[in-house]
Amino acid sequence: MVEPLFIAQGTSPLLLLPQMANRHGLVAGATGTGKTVTLQVMAEAFSRIGVPVFAADVKGDLSGISQPGTDNPKIAERVKKLKLADFSFAGCPTTFWDVFGEQGHPVRATISEMGPLLLGRLLNLNDTQEGVLTLVFKIADDNQLLLLDLKDLQAMLQYVGDHAKDFQTQYGNISAASIGAIQRGLLGIQQQGGEKFFGEPALNLDDLIQTDAQGHGVVNILAADKLNQSPKLYATFLLWMLTSLFEHLPEAGDPEKPKLVFFFDEAHLLFSDLPKIIEDKVVQVVRLIRSKGVGVYFVTQNPLDIPQTVLGQLGNRVQHALRAFTPQDQKAVKTAAETFRSNPKLDVGKAITELALGEALVSFLDENGTPGVVERALICPPHSQIGPITPGQRQELIKSSVVAGVYENAVDRESAFEVLRARASQSGGTATVAPGQAAPSPPWYENIPGMSSHGRRGDNLADAVAKSAARAMGSSLGRQIVRGVLGSLLGGNKR
């Protein structure tokens, strides 16, 4: 049996049971009340028992978890107050990731993996525009055209737009205005650096579920300080990861400890302006992913940021101080107080506004899955460094990582862009996806940013089509081209 995790001290030690850690949790509190340190303490505890962790580092100060901490008066005072006789400093095995490839290993997904539903949210499309995007994906599927990176999707949009009449009978009306809106949205993503996220090699989720030679779980830190400047990209990326894990992992039943713990910082960004159809699927994923052995912990300022349908599934709670300056704040305090199992010896509503730095109201699930009585408690001090590491330390860790060199070099293989361009060049400028189509003028591929008729490949039509078809069949074993995991949850194609 795995030892319980000592997270905080109230009238007695408050222990997070590993077998209940996949029942999810919430870390909440106003800015500056200690949420990040609590996240760090919990991540360390999971790592020590061999559970890998994924966490987004929004403020840039979580990287210190990779280094042993050092003595300072506040840590010494906390250790003494909690009577931690065997306390020692230690870092955790850490892998750094970065969508932009600057502060960690690059993280990529293909356009097909993302799927039209998540892309539609990322591009802020309306229902009509999202319908057109879905049709473009369908046409690409039906013609075995792989959508891997942005230029593939841009090429496909351009081509479908130029030949809308030819597709009308089979697929329905395709609005030129919608095509234009989607293209403008893609250009906006490019300007934010988002094109670095789409492509290959795509992230292998198994690389996140690793332990070191001592059996400690690897803590995967996503550098999100820059990514968070594009809130929709940040939220869409983490939602993609969560749903990908749900799709990827096998059923685990009731494991003695999680396979992976996923900390979702700035959780309000996920649920801000979230379409109902996606919110329903988020609820479904959160409800079901625990059976895959994944624990999801939302980190946010205000419990009201989380929909009630999700909040009700978060059994392990750490609530730092909230401020009650406005009616909305007072409502948040009341909501937070009501979500705990009451303690007759504690006025929870009053205590929430009085908590000092490093204090929290804590309630963890017991061995029967019942929420414990809420207690006012001191969070344990972290064993690792509080605050960021230096750029030099980060680079050394990146170079020595087990995945060093795996994701650094982007791969641009034949996909929709190359195949359509090859068909166009073989037919003298007429690219045919279906019989009877007219040639676009000017050539569609001249309109793709950074691309021209003097492209990367020189394959003829037969070679290009054969290579694309072989890859599609080989990678999916005869199933349709990858659609995207959230799409599969909505009844689309599975990977």
C-alpha positions in Angstrom: 0.0 0.0 0.0 1.3 3.5 -1.0 1.9 5.8 1.9 -0.6 8.8 2.2 0.7 12.2 1.2 1.2 14.7 4.0 0.1 18.0 2.6 -1.0 20.1 5.5 -1.3 20.2 9.3 -4.5 21.1 11.1 -5.5 19.7 14.5 -4.0 16.5 13.0 -2.0 15.7 9.8 -4.1 16.2 6.7 -3.3 13.3 4.3 -4.1 13.0 0.6 -4.8 9.3 -0.1 -3.1 8.1 -3.3 -5.9 5.8 -4.1 -8.3 8.7 -4.0 -6.0 11.2 -5.8 -7.7 10.4 -9.2 -11.0 11.7 -7.8 -9.7 15.2 -8.8 -9.3 18.3 -6.8 -9.3 22.1 -6.5 -6.7 24.6 -5.3 -8.3 28.0 -5.0 -7.5 31.4 -3.5 -6.9 35.0 -4.2 -3.6 36.2 -5.8 -0.7 36.0 -3.5 -2.2 33.6 -1.0 0.1 30.6 -1.7 -1.7 28.6 -4.5 1.6 28.0 -6.4 3.5 26.8 -3.4 0.6 24.4 -2.6 0.7 23.1 -6.1 4.5 22.6 -5.7 4.0 20.7 -2.4 1.4 18.4 -4.0 3.5 17.8 -7.1 6.5 16.9 -5.0 4.5 14.5 -2.9 3.1 12.8 -6.0 6.6 12.6 -7.6 8.1 11.0 -4.5 5.6 8.1 -4.7 6.3 7.5 -8.4 3.4 9.4 -9.9 4.3 11.6 -12.9 2.9 15.2 -12.9 2.0 17.7 -15.6 1.7 21.3 -14.6 1.5 24.6 -16.6 3.9 27.2 -15.2 1.9 30.4 -15.9 4.0 32.8 -13.8 7.4 31.2 -14.5 8.2 30.4 -10.9 7.4 26.7 -10.8 10.7 25.6 -12.4 12.4 25.6 -9.0 10.8 22.2 -8.3 13.7 20.8 -10.2 16.3 22.0 -7.6 16.7 21.3 -3.9 15.5 24.1 -1.7 17.7 26.1 0.7 17.4 27.2 4.3 15.6 30.4 4.9 13.8 31.8 8.0 10.3 31.2 6.8 11.0 27.6 5.8 12.7 27.0 9.2 9.8 28.5 11.1 7.3 26.3 9.2 9.3 23.2 9.8 9.6 23.9 13.5 5.9 24.8 13.8 4.9 21.5 12.1 7.5 19.5 14.0 8.9 17.9 10.8 11.9 16.1 12.4 13.0 14.3 9.2 12.6 17.3 6.8 15.2 17.6 4.1 15.7 19.5 0.8 15.4 17.7 -2.5 14.4 18.5 -6.1 12.3 16.4 -8.4 13.1 14.9 -11.8 11.8 17.5 -14.2 11.2 17.8 -18.0 10.5 21.2 -19.5 8.1 21.8 -22.4 7.2 24.9 -24.4 4.8 25.3 -27.3 7.2 27.9 -28.7 10.3 25.7 -28.2 12.2 28.4 -26.2 12.1 27.3 -22.6 11.6 23.6 -23.1 11.1 20.8 -25.6 8.7 21.8 -28.4 5.1 20.6 -28.0 3.2 19.9 -31.2 -0.1 18.5 -32.4 -1.3 18.0 -35.9 -4.3 19.9 -37.3 -6.2 16.6 -37.6 -5.5 15.7 -33.9 -6.9 19.1 -32.8 -10.1 18.6 -35.0 -12.6 21.2 -36.2 -14.4 21.6 -32.8 -11.4 22.7 -30.8 -10.1 24.7 -33.8 -13.4 26.4 -34.1 -13.2 27.5 -30.5 -9.6 28.7 -30.9 -10.6 30.7 -34.0 -13.8 32.0 -32.3 -15.9 30.8 -35.2 -19.7 31.1 -35.2 -21.9 28.0 -36.0 -21.9 28.7 -39.8 -18.1 29.1 -40.0 -17.6 26.0 -37.8 -19.8 24.1 -40.1 -17.7 25.0 -43.1 -14.5 24.1 -41.3 -16.0 20.7 -40.5 -16.9 20.2 -44.2 -13.3 21.0 -45.1 -12.0 18.4 -42.7 -14.6 15.9 -44.2 -13.4 16.6 -47.8 -9.8 16.1 -46.7 -10.8 12.8 -45.1 -12.7 11.6 -48.1 -9.7 12.3 -50.3 -7.1 11.0 -48.0 -5.4 14.3 -47.6 -3.5 14.6 -44.3 -3.9 17.9 -42.4 -0.8 18.2 -40.3 0.2 21.8 -40.1 -1.3 25.2 -40.8 -0.3 25.4 -44.4 -2.2 22.1 -45.0 -5.4 23.6 -43.7 -4.8 26.9 -45.5 -4.2 25.0 -48.7 -7.3 22.9 -48.2 -9.5 26.0 -47.4 -8.2 27.8 -50.4 -8.8 24.9 -52.7 -12.3 24.1 -51.3 -13.2 27.8 -51.6 -12.1 27.9 -55.2 -14.1 24.8 -56.0 -17.1 25.4 -53.8 -19.6 24.7 -56.6 -18.0 21.4 -57.4 -18.5 20.2 -53.8 -22.0 21.7 -53.3 -23.9 18.6 -54.4 -22.1 16.2 -52.2 -21.3 18.4 -49.2 -23.7 21.3 -49.2 -23.2 25.0 -49.5 -19.7 26.4 -48.7 -19.8 30.1 -47.9 -16.9 32.1 -49.3 -17.3 34.6 -46.4 -16.8 31.7 -43.9 -13.7 30.5 -45.8 -12.4 34.0 -45.6 -13.1 34.3 -41.8 -11.4 31.0 -41.1 -8.3 32.0 -43.2 -8.1 35.4 -41.3 -8.3 33.5 -38.0 -5.4 31.2 -39.1 -3.3 34.2 -40.0 -4.0 35.6 -36.5 -2.7 32.3 -35.0 0.4 32.6 -37.1 1.1 36.1 -35.9 0.9 34.9 -32.3 3.4 32.1 -33.0 0.8 29.4 -33.0 2.0 27.8 -36.2 4.8 26.3 -34.1 2.3 24.2 -32.3 0.8 22.6 -35.4 3.0 20.0 -37.1 5.2 17.0 -36.5 6.7 15.3 -34.6 3.5 15.4 -32.5 3.8 14.9 -28.8 3.8 11.3 -27.7 1.7 11.3 -24.5 3.6 8.4 -23.1 6.6 10.7 -22.8 4.7 12.5 -20.1 4.3 9.4 -18.0 7.8 8.6 -16.9 9.8 7.8 -13.8 13.5 8.2 -13.0 16.0 5.6 -11.9 14.9 6.1 -8.3 11.3 5.5 -9.2 10.3 9.1 -8.7 7.6 10.5 -11.0 8.9 13.0 -13.6 7.3 16.5 -13.2 6.5 17.9 -16.6 6.5 21.7 -16.6 4.9 23.6 -19.4 6.4 27.0 -19.8 3.1 29.0 -20.1 4.1 32.6 -19.3 4.2 33.5 -23.0 1.5 31.0 -24.0 -0.8 32.6 -21.4 -0.7 35.9 -23.3 -2.9 34.1 -25.9 -5.6 32.8 -23.5 -7.7 30.9 -26.0 -4.5 29.1 -27.4 -3.5 28.2 -23.8 -6.9 26.9 -22.8 -7.4 25.1 -26.1 -4.0 23.4 -25.8 -4.6 22.2 -22.3 -8.1 21.0 -23.2 -6.6 19.1 -26.1 -4.1 17.5 -23.8 -6.8 16.5 -21.3 -9.0 14.9 -24.0 -6.0 13.3 -25.7 -5.1 11.6 -22.4 -8.7 10.4 -22.0 -8.5 8.9 -25.5 -5.0 7.5 -25.3 -4.9 5.7 -21.9 -6.5 2.3 -21.2 -9.0 1.7 -18.4 -7.2 1.4 -15.0 -10.1 0.6 -12.7 -9.2 1.7 -9.1 -5.4 1.9 -9.0 -3.5 2.3 -5.7 -2.1 5.6 -7.1 -2.7 7.6 -10.2 -0.9 7.1 -13.5 -0.6 10.9 -13.9 -1.7 14.0 -12.1 -2.7 17.0 -14.3 -2.7 20.5 -12.7 -4.7 23.0 -14.7 -3.6 26.4 -13.6 -5.6 29.5 -14.5 -8.6 27.2 -14.9 -11.0 30.1 -15.4 -9.5 30.4 -19.0 -10.8 27.0 -19.9 -14.4 27.8 -18.9 -14.5 31.4 -20.1 -17.0 31.7 -23.0 -17.0 28.0 -23.4 -19.7 26.7 -25.9 -22.2 24.4 -24.2 -21.3 21.5 -26.4 -17.7 21.7 -25.3 -18.5 22.3 -21.7 -20.6 19.1 -21.7 -17.7 17.1 -23.0 -15.3 18.6 -20.5 -17.7 17.5 -17.8 -17.8 14.1 -19.4 -14.0 13.8 -19.6 -13.5 14.9 -16.0 -16.1 12.4 -14.9 -14.6 9.5 -16.8 -10.9 10.2 -16.9 -10.4 9.1 -13.3 -11.1 5.5 -14.6 -8.0 5.9 -16.7 -5.9 6.7 -13.6 -5.6 10.4 -14.2 -6.2 13.0 -11.4 -7.1 16.5 -12.6 -6.6 19.4 -10.2 -7.9 22.8 -11.2 -6.0 25.8 -9.8 -7.9 29.1 -9.9 -8.6 32.2 -7.9 -12.3 31.7 -7.4 -14.4 28.6 -7.1 -17.1 30.3 -9.1 -14.7 30.0 -12.1 -15.6 26.3 -12.2 -19.0 25.2 -13.5 -21.1 23.5 -10.7 -21.2 20.3 -12.8 -17.4 20.1 -12.6 -17.0 21.6 -9.1 -19.1 18.8 -7.7 -16.6 16.2 -8.9 -13.6 17.8 -7.2 -13.3 15.8 -4.0 -9.9 17.0 -2.7 -10.0 20.7 -1.8 -7.4 23.3 -0.7 -9.0 26.7 -0.3 -6.7 29.6 0.4 -7.9 33.1 1.4 -10.5 35.0 -0.5 -11.3 38.7 -0.2 -14.8 39.9 0.2 -14.7 43.5 -1.1 -17.7 43.3 -3.5 -21.0 41.5 -3.6 -19.5 39.1 -6.2 -16.6 38.4 -3.8 -19.0 37.8 -1.0 -20.9 35.3 -3.2 -17.6 33.5 -3.9 -16.9 33.2 -0.2 -20.3 31.8 0.5 -20.0 29.3 -2.4 -16.6 28.2 -1.2 -17.8 27.7 2.4 -20.9 25.7 1.3 -18.8 23.3 -0.8 -17.0 21.9 2.3 -18.2 19.3 4.7 -19.1 21.5 7.7 -17.0 21.6 10.9 -19.1 22.6 14.0 -15.9 24.0 15.5 -15.1 26.3 12.6 -16.9 29.2 11.0 -15.8 28.4 7.4 -17.2 31.6 5.8 -15.3 33.8 8.3 -12.1 31.8 8.2 -11.8 32.0 4.4 -11.3 35.8 4.7 -8.9 35.6 7.6 -6.4 33.0 6.3 -2.8 34.0 6.4 -0.2 33.3 3.7 0.4 29.6 3.6 -2.8 28.8 5.5 -5.7 27.1 3.9 -9.0 25.3 4.5 -8.4 21.7 3.6 -10.6 18.7 3.0 -9.5 15.4 1.4 -11.4 12.3 0.6 -11.2 9.4 3.1 -10.7 5.7 2.2 -14.5 5.5 1.4 -14.5 8.4 -0.9 -16.2 10.7 1.6 -15.0 14.3 2.0 -13.3 14.9 5.3 -14.4 17.5 7.7 -12.9 20.8 6.7 -10.0 22.0 8.8 -8.0 25.2 9.0 -4.4 24.2 8.4 -0.8 25.1 7.6 0.5 23.9 4.2 3.7 21.9 4.5 6.9 23.7 3.2 8.2 22.5 -0.2 11.4 20.4 -0.3 12.4 22.0 -3.5 13.4 25.6 -4.4 10.7 28.3 -4.3 10.9 30.5 -7.3 12.4 30.1 -10.8 15.7 28.6 -11.8 18.3 30.4 -14.0 18.2 30.1 -17.8 21.5 28.3 -17.6 20.1 25.7 -15.2 17.0 25.3 -17.4 19.1 24.7 -20.6 21.2 22.1 -18.8 18.1 20.2 -17.8 16.7 20.4 -21.3 20.0 19.0 -22.8 20.1 16.1 -20.3 16.5 15.2 -20.7 15.5 11.7 -21.9 13.6 13.3 -24.8 16.4 15.7 -25.8 16.6 15.8 -29.6 13.3 14.0 -30.1 11.1 17.0 -30.7 13.6 19.8 -31.5 13.6 19.4 -35.3 10.3 19.8 -37.1 9.4 17.3 -39.8 7.4 18.4 -42.9 6.3 15.3 -44.8 3.9 15.1 -47.7 0.5 16.0 -46.7 -2.5 18.0 -48.1 -0.4 21.0 -49.2 2.2 18.9 -51.1 -0.3 16.5 -52.6 -2.6 19.3 -53.9 0.4 21.2 -55.3 1.7 18.1 -57.0 -1.7 17.5 -58.6 -1.8 21.1 -59.7 1.6 21.0 -61.3 0.9 17.7 -63.1 -2.3 19.0 -64.6 -0.9 22.3 -65.7 -2.4 24.3 -62.8 -5.6 22.2 -62.4 -5.7 20.3 -59.1 -8.4 17.8 -59.2 -10.0 16.3 -56.1 -13.1 15.3 -58.0 -13.8 15.0 -61.8 -14.9 18.0 -63.7 -13.3 20.7 -61.6 -11.8 23.9 -63.2 -8.4 25.2 -62.6 -8.1 27.9 -60.0 -6.6 31.2 -61.2 -4.1 32.3 -59.9 -2.7 28.9 -58.7 -4.1 28.3 -55.2 -0.7 27.4 -53.7 0.7 30.9 -54.5 -1.7 32.3 -51.9 -0.3 30.2 -49.0 1.9 32.4 -46.9 5.6 31.6 -47.4 4.8 29.0 -50.2 5.2 29.0 -53.9 5.3 26.7 -56.9 8.9 26.2 -56.1 8.1 24.1 -53.1 10.0 21.7 -50.9 9.2 18.4 -52.8 9.6 17.4 -56.4 7.4 14.3 -56.4 5.2 13.6 -59.4 1.5 13.2 -59.0 1.5 9.4 -58.7 4.3 9.4 -56.2 2.8 12.1 -54.0 -0.6 10.5 -53.9 0.8 7.0 -53.3 3.0 8.2 -50.4 0.2 10.1 -48.8 -2.2 7.2 -49.1 0.4 4.7 -47.8 1.0 6.9 -44.7 -2.7 7.4 -44.1 -3.4 3.6 -44.3 -0.2 2.6 -42.4 -0.7 5.0 -39.5 -4.4 4.3 -39.0 -4.6 0.6 -40.2 -7.3 1.3 -42.6 -9.4 3.6 -40.4 -10.1 7.1 -41.5 -7.5 9.8 -41.1 -7.1 11.1 -37.6 -9.9 13.4 -36.6 -9.0 14.6 -33.1 -9.9 13.1 -29.8 -12.6 15.6 -28.8 -14.2 15.1 -32.1 -14.3 11.4 -31.5 -16.1 12.0 -28.2 -18.7 13.8 -30.1 -19.3 10.9 -32.3 -16.7 11.5 -35.0 -13.8 9.3 -36.1 -11.5 7.8 -33.5 -7.7 7.6 -33.9 
